[in-house]
């Protein structure tokens, strides 16, 4: 499907994910399918229950996302991908900070009204 992980992207991620061996409670749903569902939700700004059925039950996507956030899987993936991108020169460490200030009307800021 459009927007899903390519085979090359999947190959980079697969080695960083928890084992697919049966866990307490049974087999895991395919990691690639679930990650594609998580990415779909993130890219579309949708709510979890709006994840299309082709990615499996939305609750599975949500629970896997949450579990991997808690156990550090996402942080480990981010670190590894950053290291790989930096090593190949794909990561630009130069940053720009914009200090733009947007002023609100005094009434919008809760100021006292006259009269």
C-alpha positions in Angstrom: 0.0 0.0 0.0 1.1 3.6 -0.6 2.8 5.0 2.5 3.7 1.6 3.9 7.2 0.6 4.7 9.3 -0.3 1.7 11.3 -3.6 1.8 14.5 -1.6 2.3 13.0 0.3 5.3 11.6 -2.9 6.7 14.9 -4.6 6.6 16.5 -1.8 8.6 13.8 -1.9 11.2 13.2 -5.6 11.6 16.4 -6.3 13.4 15.6 -3.7 16.0 12.3 -5.1 17.0 11.4 -7.5 19.8 11.3 -11.2 18.8 8.2 -12.6 17.1 8.5 -15.8 19.1 5.3 -16.7 20.9 4.8 -14.7 24.1 2.6 -15.3 27.0 -0.9 -15.1 25.6 -0.1 -16.3 22.1 1.5 -15.1 18.9 2.2 -11.5 18.0 0.5 -10.0 15.0 3.0 -9.3 12.2 5.3 -6.4 13.3 5.4 -4.9 9.8 1.6 -4.8 9.5 1.3 -3.1 12.9 4.1 -0.6 12.3 2.4 0.3 9.0 -0.8 0.9 10.9 1.0 3.1 13.5 2.7 5.1 10.7 -0.6 5.5 8.9 -2.2 6.9 12.0 0.7 9.3 12.6 0.8 10.5 9.0 -2.9 11.1 8.9 -3.4 12.6 12.3 -6.2 10.1 12.8 -7.5 8.7 16.0 -6.5 5.1 16.9 -10.0 3.7 16.1 -9.7 5.1 12.6 -6.8 2.9 11.6 -7.9 0.9 8.5 -8.6 -2.8 9.0 -5.8 -3.8 6.6 -3.4 -3.0 9.5 -5.2 -5.4 11.9 -7.2 -4.4 14.9 -6.6 -0.8 15.9 -6.2 -1.8 19.6 -3.3 -4.0 18.6 -1.6 -1.0 16.9 -2.3 1.1 19.9 -1.1 -1.4 22.4 2.1 -2.2 20.5 2.8 1.5 20.1 2.3 2.0 23.8 4.3 -1.0 24.9 7.2 -0.2 22.7 7.2 3.4 24.1 7.3 2.1 27.6 10.0 -0.6 27.1 12.3 1.7 25.1 11.9 0.0 21.7 11.1 3.3 19.9 14.0 5.1 21.6 16.4 2.3 20.6 15.1 2.5 17.0 15.5 6.2 16.9 19.1 6.1 18.3 20.1 3.4 15.8 18.6 5.2 12.8 20.3 8.4 13.9 23.6 6.7 14.1 23.2 5.1 10.7 22.1 8.3 9.1 24.9 10.3 10.6 27.5 7.7 9.5 26.3 7.9 5.9 26.1 11.7 5.9 22.3 11.8 5.7 21.8 13.7 8.9 22.3 17.4 9.1 23.1 18.5 12.7 22.9 22.2 11.9 19.8 23.6 13.5 18.0 26.8 13.2 15.8 28.3 15.9 13.1 30.8 15.0 12.3 33.2 17.8 9.2 34.7 16.1 6.8 36.2 18.5 3.1 36.4 17.7 1.3 39.0 19.8 -2.3 38.6 20.7 -4.8 41.4 21.2 -4.9 42.5 24.9 -8.5 41.1 25.2 -7.3 37.7 24.0 -4.7 37.6 26.7 -7.2 38.0 29.5 -6.5 41.7 30.1 -9.1 43.7 32.0 -11.7 45.3 29.8 -12.4 49.1 30.0 -15.7 50.3 31.1 
